[in-house]
Each structure stands twice: as structure tokens, then as C-alpha cells.
Amino acid sequence: MNWFTGIVVFVIIWWTALFAVLPIGTRPVQQADAASGWRGTPEHPRLLMKVIVTTIVAGVLWIAADALIQSDYISFRHGLFAAPEY
């Protein structure tokens, strides 16, 4: 995989991992709004910690994806996923 494809794959993995990491450790506001009853966003979302964890998780998954892409385990040139020859 070249550098541009590697960056694109990392961004896609990072964005997907962000949505998996966001709900971890969040607690709702204890007192609901008196008028609407809405509890709103968490008091302490800890976004910096979640960005760091997301980057670590995405890095590990990107390394695994790169290893899988570089290997011949899944290939579109030969084997099960190969296009038919004409």
C-alpha cells in the first residue's frame, strides 16, 4: 500500500474507532433540566483521553490491515477472490 492509500485507510479506521470509543466511560448529568427533563451531554466527556485511545486503537488496527493487505492471504489476483480469466 502506498503512502496515500495508507493515510486514507488510517483515517477511515480512526473515524470508525472514534464512534466505538466515544461512549466508553461517559456518565449522564445527575440533575435533569427542570423545564424539559433533558439530561444533555455528559459533564466530563474526557475527549482528549478518547482521542488518544482512538489513535492507539486505530494504529493497531491499521498495522493489522496493512499486514493483511501486504500478505497473500487475501488476493484478488489468484485464489478464491480472483477475477475470472477471459
C-alpha positions as a Markdown table, in Angstrom:
| # | Residue | x | y | z |
|---|---|---|---|---|
| 1 | Met | 0.0 | 0.0 | 0.0 |
| 2 | Asn | 1.4 | 3.4 | -0.9 |
| 3 | Trp | 1.5 | 6.4 | 1.5 |
| 4 | Phe | -1.7 | 8.0 | 0.2 |
| 5 | Thr | -3.7 | 4.8 | 0.5 |
| 6 | Gly | -2.2 | 4.2 | 3.9 |
| 7 | Ile | -3.4 | 7.6 | 5.1 |
| 8 | Val | -6.9 | 7.1 | 3.7 |
| 9 | Val | -7.2 | 3.7 | 5.3 |
| 10 | Phe | -5.9 | 5.1 | 8.7 |
| 11 | Val | -8.5 | 8.0 | 8.6 |
| 12 | Ile | -11.3 | 5.6 | 7.8 |
| 13 | Ile | -10.3 | 3.2 | 10.6 |
| 14 | Trp | -9.7 | 6.1 | 13.0 |
| 15 | Trp | -13.2 | 7.6 | 12.3 |
| 16 | Thr | -14.9 | 4.2 | 12.8 |
| 17 | Ala | -12.9 | 3.6 | 16.0 |
| 18 | Leu | -13.9 | 7.0 | 17.4 |
| 19 | Phe | -17.6 | 6.1 | 17.3 |
| 20 | Ala | -16.7 | 2.9 | 19.2 |
| 21 | Val | -14.7 | 4.7 | 21.8 |
| 22 | Leu | -16.9 | 7.7 | 22.4 |
| 23 | Pro | -19.5 | 6.1 | 24.7 |
| 24 | Ile | -16.9 | 4.4 | 27.0 |
| 25 | Gly | -16.8 | 6.0 | 30.4 |
| 26 | Thr | -19.5 | 8.6 | 29.9 |
| 27 | Arg | -21.9 | 9.3 | 32.7 |
| 28 | Pro | -25.1 | 11.4 | 32.2 |
| 29 | Val | -25.7 | 14.6 | 34.2 |
| 30 | Gln | -27.3 | 13.8 | 37.6 |
| 31 | Gln | -29.8 | 16.6 | 37.6 |
| 32 | Ala | -32.1 | 16.8 | 34.6 |
| 33 | Asp | -33.3 | 20.1 | 33.2 |
| 34 | Ala | -36.3 | 21.3 | 35.2 |
| 35 | Ala | -38.2 | 22.6 | 32.1 |
| 36 | Ser | -37.7 | 19.7 | 29.6 |
| 37 | Gly | -36.3 | 16.8 | 31.7 |
| 38 | Trp | -33.4 | 16.5 | 29.2 |
| 39 | Arg | -30.1 | 15.4 | 30.8 |
| 40 | Gly | -28.0 | 16.6 | 27.9 |
| 41 | Thr | -24.3 | 15.9 | 27.3 |
| 42 | Pro | -22.1 | 14.4 | 29.9 |
| 43 | Glu | -20.5 | 16.7 | 32.4 |
| 44 | His | -17.0 | 15.3 | 31.8 |
| 45 | Pro | -16.7 | 13.9 | 28.3 |
| 46 | Arg | -12.9 | 13.4 | 28.6 |
| 47 | Leu | -12.5 | 14.0 | 24.8 |
| 48 | Leu | -8.7 | 14.2 | 24.9 |
| 49 | Met | -8.4 | 10.8 | 26.5 |
| 50 | Lys | -10.8 | 9.4 | 23.9 |
| 51 | Val | -8.9 | 10.9 | 21.0 |
| 52 | Ile | -5.7 | 9.3 | 22.4 |
| 53 | Val | -7.3 | 5.9 | 22.9 |
| 54 | Thr | -8.9 | 6.1 | 19.4 |
| 55 | Thr | -5.5 | 6.9 | 17.9 |
| 56 | Ile | -3.9 | 3.9 | 19.6 |
| 57 | Val | -6.7 | 1.5 | 18.6 |
| 58 | Ala | -6.7 | 2.8 | 15.1 |
| 59 | Gly | -2.9 | 2.4 | 14.9 |
| 60 | Val | -3.1 | -1.2 | 16.0 |
| 61 | Leu | -5.9 | -1.9 | 13.5 |
| 62 | Trp | -4.1 | -0.1 | 10.7 |
| 63 | Ile | -1.0 | -2.3 | 11.3 |
| 64 | Ala | -3.2 | -5.4 | 11.2 |
| 65 | Ala | -4.9 | -4.2 | 8.0 |
| 66 | Asp | -1.6 | -3.3 | 6.4 |
| 67 | Ala | -0.2 | -6.7 | 7.2 |
| 68 | Leu | -3.3 | -8.4 | 5.8 |
| 69 | Ile | -3.1 | -6.3 | 2.6 |
| 70 | Gln | 0.6 | -7.0 | 2.1 |
| 71 | Ser | 0.2 | -10.7 | 2.6 |
| 72 | Asp | -1.1 | -13.2 | 0.0 |
| 73 | Tyr | -3.8 | -14.4 | 2.4 |
| 74 | Ile | -6.4 | -12.3 | 0.6 |
| 75 | Ser | -5.6 | -11.7 | -3.0 |
| 76 | Phe | -7.7 | -10.6 | -6.0 |
| 77 | Arg | -5.0 | -11.9 | -8.4 |
| 78 | His | -5.3 | -15.6 | -7.6 |
| 79 | Gly | -7.2 | -17.9 | -5.3 |
| 80 | Leu | -10.8 | -17.7 | -4.1 |
| 81 | Phe | -11.3 | -13.9 | -4.7 |
| 82 | Ala | -9.6 | -13.8 | -8.1 |
| 83 | Ala | -11.4 | -12.4 | -11.1 |
| 84 | Pro | -12.2 | -14.9 | -13.8 |
| 85 | Glu | -9.8 | -15.1 | -16.6 |
| 86 | Tyr | -11.0 | -14.5 | -20.2 |
